[in-house]
Amino acid sequence: MQPLASSRTISILGSTGSIGTQTLEILSRHPEHYTVNFITCNTRVELLAEQAMLYAPRGVAIRDEAQVKRFRELCPSFTGAILTGEPGLCDAAAHTDNDVVMSAMVGFSGVVPTMAAIRAGKIVGLANKETLVSAGEIMMSAAREYGATIVAVDSEHSAILQCLAGERLADVEKFIITASGGPFLAWDAEALRDVSVKEALNHPNWTMGPKITVDSATLMNKGFEVMEARWLFNAAPSQIEVLVHPQSIVHSMVQFIDGSVKAQMGVPSMLVPIQYALTYPVREYLEVARVDFAALGMLTFAKPDLQRFPCLRIAYDALNEGGSAPCVANAANEIAVDAFLQGQIDFMRIPGLIEDTLSHMQRASSPSLDDIVSINEDARRIATEML
């Protein structure tokens, strides 16, 4: 095991979510390596208060300013900084002491704070898909300008990063991203119309938050991962293939120009890519289950069915169009998934609402970050009106 050269100071954007809580778990396993700087939340101040008492961060940031009073009541002994609103999140992300910023907020709300970390030249562990989905070109350009390092936290992109160790991007022929297929892999199109929220949240392999779990069920999550891979690895959309792999052991593969293929494999656990992002480019020991290949017996792969799961096709179309189209698709998807979770629309209305929103939006070919923020708001408004 190669140890870290020195300790690292970490801030977590979205510490109360699935990735955020698992990041804190990793930090607690290696207290000699990590100092917690800022932790943040939107409204879940009860959990934030518990984390503040347990991990003693230097400060917290709470997006919903109405929750600050409640945090003080829950955590009266906390003497660190308390930042509020989006400006507070941005200040936490760009704080001078940060070595690594884990961007784990859910949805578009993570875009602007993540940009603050990038402009501060930090190492950014990127678990917030919407950052690259909505503003990939802008974010990667800013990372080059400000000397920031973006390290993928999604298991699929972490797998690609690991497969590329010691390789040249110029020698890559194809990136192969795997998908579990979600809970409805074997369902026919008619049955999908009657999907319940409970069924959609019952992922066979992964434990995730509700929004990303529904995205996995529609395969929109995989479409977003294609968009991320395009920017993270400077790949053409045609170089990125999705294969359904129900066992979720192979997380991604890279095919090279000589026909060789590298695969990164492991049990379904987000602890592995989270820790790899925190320790990159070295590895640390991690106490997780190991793959028992003899017990597995077989690994299977298949092409995704774009007729039953049109969200993946919609994502490819938006990526090929470029400009603001991916931002519109993401915004409409956020509204559609939330409406499904609230029982307002059925499961198969999700892709329809995304396509309807795209058809009603005028798009920009080269949007700025301010444009992206406005386009996101407009797309959310239009999608909401069409509910």
Secondary structure, 3 states (H helix, E strand, C coil): CCCCCCCEEEEEECCCCHHHHHHHHHHHHCCCCEEEEEEEECCCHHHHHHHHHHHCCCEEEECCHHHHHHHHHHCCCCCCEEEEHHHHHHHHHCCCCCCEEEECCCCHHHHHHHHHHHHCCCEEEECCHHHHHHHHHHHHHHHHHHCCEEEECCHHHHHHHHHCCCCCHHHEEEEEEEECCCCCCCCCHHHHCCCCHHHHCCCCCCCCCHHHHHHHHHCHHHHHHHHHHHHHCCCCHHHEEEEECCCCCEEEEEEECCCCEEEEECCCCCHHHHHHHHHCCCCCCCCCCCCCHHHHCCCCCECCCCCCCHHHHHHHHHHHHCCCHHHHHHHHHHHHHHHHHCCCCCCCHHHHHHHHHHHHCCCCCCCCHHHHHHHHHHHHHHHHHCC
